[in-house]
Amino acid sequence: MLVEASVAGDANATLRLLASIHSTQAMSANSIVRTMQSSDLRIVRMQLEHLAYKDGNPDAMVLLGQLLEREGKDKEPFKLYHAAIDAIKAQRKDMNASGDEFAGIYEGTTPQHRDPLPIPAAWTALGNLLLHRRGDLRGAKDVFTVGALKADDPLAYFYLAELEDKHSAPWLEYTTKAAASGHPDAAYNLAMFYALSRAAVEKSADAKVRKHLGWLDAFKSWTAYGMGKPTRSLSGRTGMAWEWYHVAAQQGHKMAGVMLAKRCRTVKNWSGAAMYLVQALRKAPSGVEEWPAAVKEAEGLRGLWLREDQQAGRTELEEEVEKEIKAVEEMRMRMA
């Protein structure tokens, strides 16, 4: 149906079809090329090229660039990403009333402001090309800065943070912005940071960050809600760590789930530990596991904890595992 709609000139159908093919992580670059050579998809590819080159559609430009990168090309994607940024700028310029040519220019163009297609923002695509294909660290940082500070794009903030000195004030600011906007890896990175020992932070953090941590350390009555039940009387720093682990785990970050499971187990919150461990063991919907190390650790913990629980007469983990198995079987039956 999407192919017919694309051939009929439906731009959204063209973008959705080719974006879904491109975003299939399990497909190799050669598989992508072979798929794109099928007769139907050759026509859809032509529609995409028309949208990019003739209609000036920024999403089409970025998606075409991504497909060309999968085919091993570099120069044309570079041009397309630049053209996409210029096209967005031109589309938004008439809405600017502040005198700053970039003010509000990307408003409404980031994933949280639109119907999300699996297509990266133009600045994200360009920044990654500069960084990973050309080794242009300065150029990539400049592009991510535009995406972060001008477009308020969480992913751009995340990439920008990765290019700053770790645990510096800019790193903390950008990582916090990305985490607060829903980036699970950023939330996990923040949790890991706040969970560091004071000695480790003294070696890596700058003066501004150390001052921030000092204020948190002075707060001794933090109540954390991320471990199945409220945990009281934590220091501010420890509380922040477990809150951010909880945020990351809620967004599917499996290593954060493992960390929470272990923490719950330490404070004898058996049901909380079971819940988070089962979340980490859950199979990825796409079939491609994003956190294999977390799953491997969770599998080891499951065996160890089941043996410990059997000896202690506890049943929380076994019950949670059985409940998950039952839910999976019910889902399979509904899909059959």
Contacts in CASP RR format, 6 or more apart in sequence:
PFRMAT RR
TARGET T0000
AUTHOR 0000-0000-0000
METHOD contacts of the structure
MODEL  1
MLVEASVAGDANATLRLLASIHSTQAMSANSIVRTMQSSDLRIVRMQLEH
LAYKDGNPDAMVLLGQLLEREGKDKEPFKLYHAAIDAIKAQRKDMNASGD
EFAGIYEGTTPQHRDPLPIPAAWTALGNLLLHRRGDLRGAKDVFTVGALK
ADDPLAYFYLAELEDKHSAPWLEYTTKAAASGHPDAAYNLAMFYALSRAA
VEKSADAKVRKHLGWLDAFKSWTAYGMGKPTRSLSGRTGMAWEWYHVAAQ
QGHKMAGVMLAKRCRTVKNWSGAAMYLVQALRKAPSGVEEWPAAVKEAEG
LRGLWLREDQQAGRTELEEEVEKEIKAVEEMRMRMA
2 13 0 8 1.000
2 16 0 8 1.000
2 17 0 8 1.000
3 13 0 8 1.000
3 17 0 8 1.000
3 40 0 8 1.000
3 41 0 8 1.000
3 43 0 8 1.000
3 44 0 8 1.000
5 13 0 8 1.000
6 13 0 8 1.000
6 14 0 8 1.000
6 17 0 8 1.000
6 43 0 8 1.000
6 44 0 8 1.000
6 47 0 8 1.000
7 43 0 8 1.000
7 44 0 8 1.000
7 47 0 8 1.000
9 47 0 8 1.000
11 47 0 8 1.000
11 51 0 8 1.000
11 55 0 8 1.000
11 57 0 8 1.000
11 60 0 8 1.000
14 44 0 8 1.000
14 47 0 8 1.000
14 48 0 8 1.000
14 51 0 8 1.000
14 60 0 8 1.000
15 48 0 8 1.000
15 51 0 8 1.000
15 59 0 8 1.000
15 60 0 8 1.000
15 63 0 8 1.000
15 117 0 8 1.000
15 119 0 8 1.000
16 117 0 8 1.000
17 41 0 8 1.000
17 44 0 8 1.000
18 41 0 8 1.000
18 44 0 8 1.000
18 45 0 8 1.000
18 48 0 8 1.000
18 63 0 8 1.000
18 67 0 8 1.000
19 63 0 8 1.000
19 117 0 8 1.000
19 118 0 8 1.000
19 119 0 8 1.000
20 118 0 8 1.000
21 27 0 8 1.000
21 32 0 8 1.000
21 35 0 8 1.000
21 36 0 8 1.000
21 41 0 8 1.000
22 32 0 8 1.000
22 63 0 8 1.000
22 66 0 8 1.000
22 67 0 8 1.000
22 70 0 8 1.000
22 118 0 8 1.000
23 118 0 8 1.000
25 286 0 8 1.000
25 288 0 8 1.000
26 286 0 8 1.000
26 287 0 8 1.000
26 288 0 8 1.000
27 35 0 8 1.000
29 70 0 8 1.000
29 71 0 8 1.000
29 72 0 8 1.000
32 67 0 8 1.000
32 70 0 8 1.000
32 71 0 8 1.000
33 70 0 8 1.000
33 71 0 8 1.000
35 41 0 8 1.000
36 42 0 8 1.000
36 45 0 8 1.000
36 67 0 8 1.000
45 67 0 8 1.000
48 60 0 8 1.000
48 63 0 8 1.000
48 64 0 8 1.000
48 67 0 8 1.000
49 64 0 8 1.000
51 57 0 8 1.000
51 60 0 8 1.000
52 60 0 8 1.000
52 61 0 8 1.000
52 63 0 8 1.000
52 64 0 8 1.000
52 80 0 8 1.000
56 83 0 8 1.000
56 87 0 8 1.000
57 87 0 8 1.000
58 84 0 8 1.000
58 85 0 8 1.000
58 87 0 8 1.000
58 88 0 8 1.000
58 91 0 8 1.000
58 109 0 8 1.000
58 122 0 8 1.000
59 84 0 8 1.000
59 117 0 8 1.000
59 119 0 8 1.000
61 80 0 8 1.000
61 81 0 8 1.000
61 83 0 8 1.000
61 84 0 8 1.000
61 87 0 8 1.000
61 122 0 8 1.000
62 80 0 8 1.000
62 81 0 8 1.000
62 84 0 8 1.000
62 119 0 8 1.000
62 120 0 8 1.000
62 121 0 8 1.000
62 122 0 8 1.000
62 125 0 8 1.000
63 119 0 8 1.000
64 77 0 8 1.000
64 80 0 8 1.000
65 73 0 8 1.000
65 76 0 8 1.000
65 77 0 8 1.000
65 80 0 8 1.000
65 81 0 8 1.000
65 125 0 8 1.000
66 77 0 8 1.000
66 119 0 8 1.000
66 120 0 8 1.000
66 125 0 8 1.000
68 76 0 8 1.000
68 77 0 8 1.000
68 80 0 8 1.000
69 77 0 8 1.000
69 129 0 8 1.000
69 133 0 8 1.000
74 129 0 8 1.000
74 133 0 8 1.000
74 134 0 8 1.000
77 125 0 8 1.000
77 129 0 8 1.000
78 126 0 8 1.000
78 129 0 8 1.000
81 122 0 8 1.000
81 123 0 8 1.000
81 125 0 8 1.000
81 126 0 8 1.000
81 127 0 8 1.000
81 129 0 8 1.000
82 126 0 8 1.000
84 122 0 8 1.000
84 125 0 8 1.000
85 122 0 8 1.000
85 123 0 8 1.000
85 126 0 8 1.000
85 146 0 8 1.000
88 105 0 8 1.000
88 106 0 8 1.000
88 109 0 8 1.000
88 122 0 8 1.000
89 101 0 8 1.000
89 102 0 8 1.000
89 105 0 8 1.000
92 104 0 8 1.000
92 105 0 8 1.000
92 106 0 8 1.000
92 107 0 8 1.000
92 109 0 8 1.000
93 101 0 8 1.000
93 105 0 8 1.000
95 104 0 8 1.000
95 105 0 8 1.000
95 107 0 8 1.000
96 103 0 8 1.000
96 104 0 8 1.000
96 105 0 8 1.000
98 104 0 8 1.000
102 146 0 8 1.000
102 150 0 8 1.000
104 150 0 8 1.000
105 150 0 8 1.000
105 151 0 8 1.000
106 147 0 8 1.000
106 150 0 8 1.000
106 151 0 8 1.000
106 152 0 8 1.000
106 153 0 8 1.000
107 113 0 8 1.000
107 151 0 8 1.000
108 114 0 8 1.000
109 121 0 8 1.000
109 151 0 8 1.000
110 121 0 8 1.000
110 151 0 8 1.000
110 152 0 8 1.000
110 153 0 8 1.000
110 154 0 8 1.000
111 121 0 8 1.000
111 153 0 8 1.000
111 155 0 8 1.000
112 154 0 8 1.000
112 181 0 8 1.000
120 128 0 8 1.000
120 155 0 8 1.000
121 147 0 8 1.000
121 151 0 8 1.000
121 153 0 8 1.000
121 155 0 8 1.000
121 156 0 8 1.000
123 143 0 8 1.000
123 144 0 8 1.000
123 146 0 8 1.000
123 147 0 8 1.000
123 151 0 8 1.000
123 153 0 8 1.000
123 156 0 8 1.000
124 144 0 8 1.000
124 147 0 8 1.000
124 153 0 8 1.000
124 155 0 8 1.000
124 156 0 8 1.000
124 159 0 8 1.000
126 143 0 8 1.000
127 139 0 8 1.000
127 140 0 8 1.000
127 143 0 8 1.000
127 144 0 8 1.000
127 159 0 8 1.000
128 140 0 8 1.000
128 159 0 8 1.000
130 136 0 8 1.000
130 139 0 8 1.000
130 140 0 8 1.000
130 143 0 8 1.000
131 137 0 8 1.000
131 140 0 8 1.000
137 163 0 8 1.000
140 159 0 8 1.000
140 163 0 8 1.000
141 160 0 8 1.000
141 163 0 8 1.000
144 156 0 8 1.000
144 159 0 8 1.000
144 160 0 8 1.000
144 163 0 8 1.000
145 156 0 8 1.000
145 160 0 8 1.000
146 156 0 8 1.000
147 153 0 8 1.000
147 156 0 8 1.000
148 156 0 8 1.000
148 157 0 8 1.000
148 160 0 8 1.000
148 174 0 8 1.000
148 177 0 8 1.000
152 181 0 8 1.000
154 177 0 8 1.000
154 178 0 8 1.000
154 181 0 8 1.000
154 182 0 8 1.000
154 183 0 8 1.000
154 186 0 8 1.000
155 178 0 8 1.000
155 183 0 8 1.000
157 174 0 8 1.000
157 175 0 8 1.000
157 177 0 8 1.000
157 178 0 8 1.000
157 181 0 8 1.000
157 183 0 8 1.000
157 186 0 8 1.000
158 174 0 8 1.000
158 175 0 8 1.000
158 178 0 8 1.000
158 183 0 8 1.000
158 185 0 8 1.000
158 186 0 8 1.000
160 174 0 8 1.000
161 170 0 8 1.000
161 171 0 8 1.000
161 174 0 8 1.000
161 175 0 8 1.000
161 178 0 8 1.000
161 186 0 8 1.000
161 189 0 8 1.000
164 170 0 8 1.000
164 171 0 8 1.000
164 174 0 8 1.000
165 171 0 8 1.000
165 206 0 8 1.000
166 204 0 8 1.000
167 193 0 8 1.000
167 201 0 8 1.000
167 204 0 8 1.000
167 205 0 8 1.000
167 206 0 8 1.000
167 209 0 8 1.000
168 205 0 8 1.000
168 206 0 8 1.000
168 209 0 8 1.000
169 206 0 8 1.000
169 208 0 8 1.000
169 209 0 8 1.000
172 193 0 8 1.000
172 209 0 8 1.000
172 212 0 8 1.000
175 186 0 8 1.000
175 189 0 8 1.000
175 190 0 8 1.000
175 193 0 8 1.000
176 186 0 8 1.000
176 190 0 8 1.000
178 186 0 8 1.000
179 186 0 8 1.000
179 187 0 8 1.000
179 189 0 8 1.000
179 190 0 8 1.000
179 244 0 8 1.000
179 247 0 8 1.000
179 248 0 8 1.000
182 247 0 8 1.000
182 251 0 8 1.000
184 247 0 8 1.000
184 248 0 8 1.000
184 251 0 8 1.000
184 252 0 8 1.000
184 253 0 8 1.000
184 256 0 8 1.000
185 248 0 8 1.000
185 253 0 8 1.000
187 244 0 8 1.000
187 245 0 8 1.000
187 247 0 8 1.000
187 248 0 8 1.000
187 251 0 8 1.000
187 253 0 8 1.000
187 256 0 8 1.000
188 244 0 8 1.000
188 245 0 8 1.000
188 248 0 8 1.000
188 253 0 8 1.000
188 255 0 8 1.000
188 256 0 8 1.000
190 240 0 8 1.000
190 244 0 8 1.000
191 240 0 8 1.000
191 241 0 8 1.000
191 242 0 8 1.000
191 243 0 8 1.000
191 244 0 8 1.000
191 245 0 8 1.000
191 247 0 8 1.000
191 248 0 8 1.000
191 256 0 8 1.000
191 259 0 8 1.000
192 241 0 8 1.000
193 241 0 8 1.000
194 216 0 8 1.000
194 237 0 8 1.000
194 238 0 8 1.000
194 239 0 8 1.000
194 240 0 8 1.000
194 241 0 8 1.000
194 244 0 8 1.000
195 238 0 8 1.000
195 241 0 8 1.000
195 245 0 8 1.000
196 204 0 8 1.000
198 213 0 8 1.000
198 217 0 8 1.000
201 209 0 8 1.000
201 210 0 8 1.000
201 213 0 8 1.000
202 210 0 8 1.000
205 213 0 8 1.000
213 237 0 8 1.000
214 237 0 8 1.000
216 235 0 8 1.000
216 236 0 8 1.000
216 237 0 8 1.000
216 240 0 8 1.000
217 235 0 8 1.000
217 236 0 8 1.000
217 237 0 8 1.000
219 235 0 8 1.000
219 236 0 8 1.000
220 233 0 8 1.000
220 235 0 8 1.000
220 236 0 8 1.000
221 232 0 8 1.000
221 233 0 8 1.000
222 232 0 8 1.000
222 233 0 8 1.000
222 234 0 8 1.000
222 235 0 8 1.000
222 236 0 8 1.000
222 238 0 8 1.000
222 239 0 8 1.000
222 240 0 8 1.000
223 230 0 8 1.000
223 231 0 8 1.000
223 232 0 8 1.000
223 234 0 8 1.000
224 230 0 8 1.000
224 231 0 8 1.000
224 234 0 8 1.000
224 238 0 8 1.000
224 239 0 8 1.000
224 242 0 8 1.000
224 243 0 8 1.000
224 246 0 8 1.000
225 231 0 8 1.000
225 243 0 8 1.000
225 246 0 8 1.000
226 242 0 8 1.000
226 243 0 8 1.000
226 245 0 8 1.000
226 246 0 8 1.000
226 260 0 8 1.000
227 242 0 8 1.000
227 246 0 8 1.000
227 260 0 8 1.000
227 263 0 8 1.000
227 264 0 8 1.000
227 267 0 8 1.000
227 269 0 8 1.000
227 272 0 8 1.000
228 264 0 8 1.000
228 269 0 8 1.000
228 271 0 8 1.000
228 272 0 8 1.000
228 275 0 8 1.000
229 269 0 8 1.000
229 272 0 8 1.000
231 242 0 8 1.000
231 267 0 8 1.000
234 242 0 8 1.000
242 260 0 8 1.000
242 263 0 8 1.000
245 256 0 8 1.000
245 257 0 8 1.000
245 259 0 8 1.000
245 260 0 8 1.000
245 263 0 8 1.000
246 256 0 8 1.000
246 260 0 8 1.000
248 256 0 8 1.000
248 257 0 8 1.000
249 256 0 8 1.000
249 257 0 8 1.000
249 260 0 8 1.000
249 276 0 8 1.000
249 279 0 8 1.000
252 279 0 8 1.000
253 291 0 8 1.000
254 279 0 8 1.000
254 280 0 8 1.000
254 290 0 8 1.000
254 291 0 8 1.000
254 294 0 8 1.000
254 295 0 8 1.000
254 298 0 8 1.000
255 280 0 8 1.000
255 291 0 8 1.000
255 293 0 8 1.000
255 294 0 8 1.000
255 297 0 8 1.000
257 276 0 8 1.000
257 277 0 8 1.000
257 279 0 8 1.000
257 280 0 8 1.000
257 294 0 8 1.000
258 276 0 8 1.000
258 277 0 8 1.000
258 280 0 8 1.000
258 294 0 8 1.000
258 297 0 8 1.000
258 298 0 8 1.000
258 301 0 8 1.000
260 272 0 8 1.000
260 276 0 8 1.000
261 272 0 8 1.000
261 273 0 8 1.000
261 274 0 8 1.000
261 275 0 8 1.000
261 276 0 8 1.000
261 277 0 8 1.000
261 280 0 8 1.000
261 298 0 8 1.000
261 301 0 8 1.000
262 273 0 8 1.000
262 301 0 8 1.000
264 270 0 8 1.000
264 272 0 8 1.000
264 273 0 8 1.000
264 276 0 8 1.000
265 273 0 8 1.000
265 305 0 8 1.000
270 309 0 8 1.000
270 314 0 8 1.000
270 316 0 8 1.000
270 317 0 8 1.000
271 316 0 8 1.000
271 320 0 8 1.000
272 316 0 8 1.000
273 305 0 8 1.000
273 316 0 8 1.000
273 317 0 8 1.000
274 316 0 8 1.000
274 317 0 8 1.000
274 319 0 8 1.000
274 320 0 8 1.000
274 321 0 8 1.000
275 320 0 8 1.000
277 298 0 8 1.000
277 301 0 8 1.000
277 302 0 8 1.000
277 305 0 8 1.000
277 317 0 8 1.000
277 320 0 8 1.000
278 320 0 8 1.000
278 321 0 8 1.000
278 323 0 8 1.000
278 324 0 8 1.000
280 291 0 8 1.000
280 294 0 8 1.000
280 295 0 8 1.000
280 297 0 8 1.000
280 298 0 8 1.000
281 295 0 8 1.000
281 298 0 8 1.000
281 299 0 8 1.000
281 302 0 8 1.000
281 321 0 8 1.000
281 324 0 8 1.000
282 324 0 8 1.000
283 289 0 8 1.000
283 328 0 8 1.000
284 290 0 8 1.000
289 295 0 8 1.000
302 317 0 8 1.000
302 321 0 8 1.000
305 317 0 8 1.000
306 317 0 8 1.000
306 318 0 8 1.000
308 314 0 8 1.000
309 315 0 8 1.000
309 316 0 8 1.000
309 317 0 8 1.000
309 318 0 8 1.000
END
